[in-house]
């Protein structure tokens, strides 16, 4: 069986936790920040786990992570 290729764009955006779950940054922290509250911007700094609905897809594009 041939080697599987890792999607490099995804590899830069996701990391694996100790328990094997995928971690990602939240969207919406790049621009148009003046209308967002302090609390919203503070919450956007935190990381989040990938949804269970997307785990199968992520496993396919990140086979060695």
N, CA and C atoms as an extended XYZ file, in Angstrom:
195
Properties=species:S:1:pos:R:3:atomname:S:1:resname:S:1:resid:I:1 pbc="F F F"
N         0.839       -1.184        0.000 N   UNK     1
C         0.000        0.000        0.000 CA  UNK     1
C         0.887        1.253        0.000 C   UNK     1
N         0.561        2.258       -0.821 N   UNK     2
C         1.414        3.444       -0.890 CA  UNK     2
C         1.303        4.309        0.368 C   UNK     2
N         2.290        5.176        0.511 N   UNK     3
C         2.264        6.116        1.634 CA  UNK     3
C         1.112        7.095        1.444 C   UNK     3
N         0.563        7.581        2.542 N   UNK     4
C        -0.499        8.590        2.490 CA  UNK     4
C         0.127        9.962        2.641 C   UNK     4
N        -0.416       10.943        1.933 N   UNK     5
C         0.108       12.297        2.029 CA  UNK     5
C        -0.671       13.082        3.082 C   UNK     5
N         0.048       13.811        3.885 N   UNK     6
C        -0.558       14.701        4.875 CA  UNK     6
C        -0.926       16.002        4.192 C   UNK     6
N        -2.096       16.517        4.491 N   UNK     7
C        -2.492       17.835        3.996 CA  UNK     7
C        -1.748       18.867        4.837 C   UNK     7
N        -0.781       19.551        4.226 N   UNK     8
C         0.107       20.452        4.955 CA  UNK     8
C        -0.619       21.676        5.505 C   UNK     8
N        -1.631       22.157        4.796 N   UNK     9
C        -2.405       23.303        5.290 CA  UNK     9
C        -3.111       22.937        6.592 C   UNK     9
N        -3.656       21.730        6.656 N   UNK    10
C        -4.336       21.265        7.862 CA  UNK    10
C        -3.343       20.978        8.979 C   UNK    10
N        -2.173       20.453        8.629 N   UNK    11
C        -1.163       20.112        9.628 CA  UNK    11
C        -0.684       21.346       10.382 C   UNK    11
N        -0.675       22.500        9.709 N   UNK    12
C        -0.249       23.745       10.347 CA  UNK    12
C        -1.330       24.310       11.271 C   UNK    12
N        -2.564       23.917       11.060 N   UNK    13
C        -3.685       24.491       11.802 CA  UNK    13
C        -4.190       23.642       12.962 C   UNK    13
N        -3.853       22.372       12.970 N   UNK    14
C        -4.359       21.465       14.002 CA  UNK    14
C        -3.210       20.804       14.745 C   UNK    14
N        -3.428       20.527       16.017 N   UNK    15
C        -2.453       19.773       16.799 CA  UNK    15
C        -3.198       18.747       17.642 C   UNK    15
N        -2.459       17.740       18.086 N   UNK    16
C        -3.075       16.646       18.824 CA  UNK    16
C        -2.838       16.824       20.320 C   UNK    16
N        -3.873       16.568       21.108 N   UNK    17
C        -3.752       16.615       22.566 CA  UNK    17
C        -3.185       15.290       23.063 C   UNK    17
N        -2.933       15.205       24.335 N   UNK    18
C        -2.399       13.980       24.917 CA  UNK    18
C        -3.335       12.802       24.797 C   UNK    18
N        -4.643       13.091       24.789 N   UNK    19
C        -5.639       12.020       24.680 CA  UNK    19
C        -5.966       11.664       23.237 C   UNK    19
N        -5.319       12.344       22.271 N   UNK    20
C        -5.506       12.015       20.863 CA  UNK    20
C        -6.574       12.821       20.158 C   UNK    20
N        -7.125       13.830       20.825 N   UNK    21
C        -8.122       14.678       20.179 CA  UNK    21
C        -7.431       15.820       19.449 C   UNK    21
N        -8.106       16.381       18.436 N   UNK    22
C        -7.530       17.463       17.655 CA  UNK    22
C        -7.924       18.815       18.240 C   UNK    22
N        -6.942       19.705       18.308 N   UNK    23
C        -7.121       21.035       18.861 CA  UNK    23
C        -7.045       22.041       17.719 C   UNK    23
N        -7.859       23.095       17.776 N   UNK    24
C        -7.836       24.118       16.728 CA  UNK    24
C        -8.056       25.493       17.341 C   UNK    24
N        -7.679       26.527       16.603 N   UNK    25
C        -7.933       27.905       17.017 CA  UNK    25
C        -9.326       28.304       16.571 C   UNK    25
N        -9.932       29.246       17.276 N   UNK    26
C       -11.254       29.733       16.896 CA  UNK    26
C       -11.129       30.761       15.776 C   UNK    26
N       -12.144       30.841       14.951 N   UNK    27
C       -12.154       31.792       13.842 CA  UNK    27
C       -12.703       33.133       14.309 C   UNK    27
N       -12.365       34.209       13.581 N   UNK    28
C       -12.957       35.512       13.854 CA  UNK    28
C       -12.075       36.452       14.631 C   UNK    28
N       -10.777       36.200       14.712 N   UNK    29
C        -9.869       37.053       15.500 CA  UNK    29
C        -8.884       37.812       14.606 C   UNK    29
N        -9.105       37.818       13.286 N   UNK    30
C        -8.144       38.433       12.366 CA  UNK    30
C        -8.396       39.920       12.118 C   UNK    30
N        -9.625       40.277       11.816 N   UNK    31
C        -9.924       41.678       11.502 CA  UNK    31
C       -11.351       42.005       11.918 C   UNK    31
N       -11.738       43.272       11.748 N   UNK    32
C       -13.036       43.805       12.208 CA  UNK    32
C       -13.192       43.536       13.718 C   UNK    32
N       -12.174       43.958       14.472 N   UNK    33
C       -12.176       43.701       15.906 CA  UNK    33
C       -12.761       44.856       16.712 C   UNK    33
N       -12.980       46.002       16.061 N   UNK    34
C       -13.464       47.172       16.805 CA  UNK    34
C       -14.887       46.996       17.299 C   UNK    34
N       -15.691       46.288       16.563 N   UNK    35
C       -17.093       46.102       16.970 CA  UNK    35
C       -17.293       44.909       17.902 C   UNK    35
N       -16.240       44.134       18.133 N   UNK    36
C       -16.337       42.993       19.031 CA  UNK    36
C       -15.979       43.429       20.451 C   UNK    36
N       -16.670       42.855       21.403 N   UNK    37
C       -16.441       43.237       22.799 CA  UNK    37
C       -15.139       42.620       23.311 C   UNK    37
N       -14.674       43.150       24.443 N   UNK    38
C       -13.469       42.621       25.074 CA  UNK    38
C       -13.629       41.142       25.406 C   UNK    38
N       -14.785       40.813       25.913 N   UNK    39
C       -15.076       39.429       26.319 CA  UNK    39
C       -15.026       38.489       25.116 C   UNK    39
N       -15.606       38.925       23.994 N   UNK    40
C       -15.617       38.110       22.776 CA  UNK    40
C       -14.194       37.847       22.288 C   UNK    40
N       -13.393       38.922       22.239 N   UNK    41
C       -12.011       38.785       21.770 CA  UNK    41
C       -11.182       37.903       22.706 C   UNK    41
N       -11.456       38.003       23.982 N   UNK    42
C       -10.763       37.186       24.974 CA  UNK    42
C       -11.113       35.706       24.797 C   UNK    42
N       -12.394       35.432       24.528 N   UNK    43
C       -12.847       34.062       24.310 CA  UNK    43
C       -12.303       33.473       23.011 C   UNK    43
N       -12.064       34.313       22.013 N   UNK    44
C       -11.530       33.844       20.736 CA  UNK    44
C       -10.070       33.417       20.830 C   UNK    44
N        -9.381       33.837       21.894 N   UNK    45
C        -7.985       33.436       22.081 CA  UNK    45
C        -7.851       31.959       22.425 C   UNK    45
N        -8.847       31.409       23.056 N   UNK    46
C        -8.791       30.036       23.538 CA  UNK    46
C        -8.875       29.039       22.377 C   UNK    46
N        -8.342       27.853       22.613 N   UNK    47
C        -8.431       26.799       21.604 CA  UNK    47
C        -9.678       25.961       21.855 C   UNK    47
N       -10.051       25.211       20.852 N   UNK    48
C       -11.247       24.380       20.929 CA  UNK    48
C       -10.936       23.024       20.314 C   UNK    48
N       -11.668       22.015       20.729 N   UNK    49
C       -11.497       20.685       20.159 CA  UNK    49
C       -12.331       20.552       18.896 C   UNK    49
N       -11.856       19.755       17.961 N   UNK    50
C       -12.569       19.530       16.708 CA  UNK    50
C       -13.841       18.739       16.991 C   UNK    50
N       -14.918       19.118       16.330 N   UNK    51
C       -16.220       18.487       16.488 CA  UNK    51
C       -16.163       17.020       16.067 C   UNK    51
N       -16.951       16.195       16.732 N   UNK    52
C       -16.951       14.760       16.423 CA  UNK    52
C       -17.449       14.465       15.009 C   UNK    52
N       -18.269       15.361       14.452 N   UNK    53
C       -18.774       15.177       13.091 CA  UNK    53
C       -17.653       15.290       12.056 C   UNK    53
N       -16.575       16.007       12.391 N   UNK    54
C       -15.464       16.218       11.456 CA  UNK    54
C       -14.284       15.291       11.684 C   UNK    54
N       -14.348       14.439       12.691 N   UNK    55
C       -13.199       13.595       13.036 CA  UNK    55
C       -12.794       12.643       11.911 C   UNK    55
N       -13.761       12.082       11.200 N   UNK    56
C       -13.469       11.137       10.118 CA  UNK    56
C       -12.696       11.842        8.993 C   UNK    56
N       -13.131       13.034        8.637 N   UNK    57
C       -12.463       13.809        7.593 CA  UNK    57
C       -11.050       14.177        8.019 C   UNK    57
N       -10.900       14.603        9.266 N   UNK    58
C        -9.589       15.016        9.764 CA  UNK    58
C        -8.618       13.834        9.798 C   UNK    58
N        -9.123       12.659       10.116 N   UNK    59
C        -8.286       11.460       10.142 CA  UNK    59
C        -7.749       11.150        8.740 C   UNK    59
N        -8.550       11.463        7.734 N   UNK    60
C        -8.163       11.194        6.345 CA  UNK    60
C        -7.090       12.160        5.860 C   UNK    60
N        -7.213       13.445        6.201 N   UNK    61
C        -6.241       14.420        5.711 CA  UNK    61
C        -5.008       14.558        6.602 C   UNK    61
N        -5.099       14.022        7.831 N   UNK    62
C        -3.941       14.029        8.734 CA  UNK    62
C        -3.675       12.598        9.220 C   UNK    62
N        -3.211       11.721        8.335 N   UNK    63
C        -3.078       10.312        8.702 CA  UNK    63
C        -2.003       10.032        9.758 C   UNK    63
N        -0.955       10.854        9.842 N   UNK    64
C         0.156       10.558       10.751 CA  UNK    64
C         0.207       11.470       11.968 C   UNK    64
N        -0.809       12.254       12.185 N   UNK    65
C        -0.822       13.168       13.321 CA  UNK    65
C        -1.205       12.464       14.596 C   UNK    65
